[in-house]
Amino acid sequence: MSARLDPSWFVLASRESVDGLRCVDTFRRPDGSFGFEEFRRDPEDMGAWTPVAYFSSAAYASRVEADAAAERAVSWLSPDGV
């Protein structure tokens, strides 16, 4: 787990890109809010997941809202994505 994600946040889903080099985690916080973060995995980092944005600071009222926001923010998650 990345240092950017608080250990008290519960990851609900982790969606990987087709090439396996990117992922987006959707999580729930103890206060009941939801969020997401995008990560990359580079060979020079020995496969460690590294956050690529600061999406995790935003809070959403539901998982559906967090997933929709992730699809708007992360191009490869959208149906037209890479």
N, C-alpha and C positions, 0 to 999 in steps of 0.2 A: 504494500500500500504506500502511496506517495505521502511525503511529509505534508503536502498541501491538504490532504483529507484528514480531518480530525478522527482519531481512533473511535470516538463515540458515535460516528456516523455509520449507519448500516447500509452497505452497498446492496441495492436491489437487483441491478442488472449491469452487465458489462458487455458492451457491443463492440466487436472488433471489425476493423476494415478488412476487405478481401485479402489484402497483402499481409495482414497480421502485424503491421507496423504502427497502427493507431488504434485507440480504443476510447470509448466514452463510458464512464461509470455514472449511473443514476443512483442517488442515495437518499436516505431519510435521516434527518437529524433528531436528537432526543426531544426537541420542542415540537415535533410533528411537521416541520417544514421539509421541503424536498429540494434537491439541487442536482447538478451534474458537473463533471469535469472531463476534459479531453486530455489524453496522454499519447506520447509517442514512445516507440522502442527502437533504439539505435544500436547497431552492432558494437560501436565503440564504447557504449555504456554497458556492455555485457548483458544486454537484454532487459535492463531495468526500465520500468515505466517512468517517464518524466513528464510532468504536466507541461502543457503548451500554451495555456491561457489561464485567465483568472475567472472562469465561469463559476467556480464553486462558491464565490462570495454572494451570488444571487440566491434568493429564497423564493420558492413557489409553494402554493397552497396544496397542490396535489402532484402525484407522480405523472399524471397525464400532462399537466402544465409544464413540468420539468422536461419531460420527453419531447414535447412540442417545441420548447425553447431550444433544446439541444439540436433538433433537426433544422431549425432556422439558423442556428449559429455555426454548426459544423457541416460544411458542404458535402462531405462524403456520406453523411447519414441520410440525406434527402434522396428521394427517388431519382433525381437528376445528377446526383453526386458522382464523384470520381470513384 
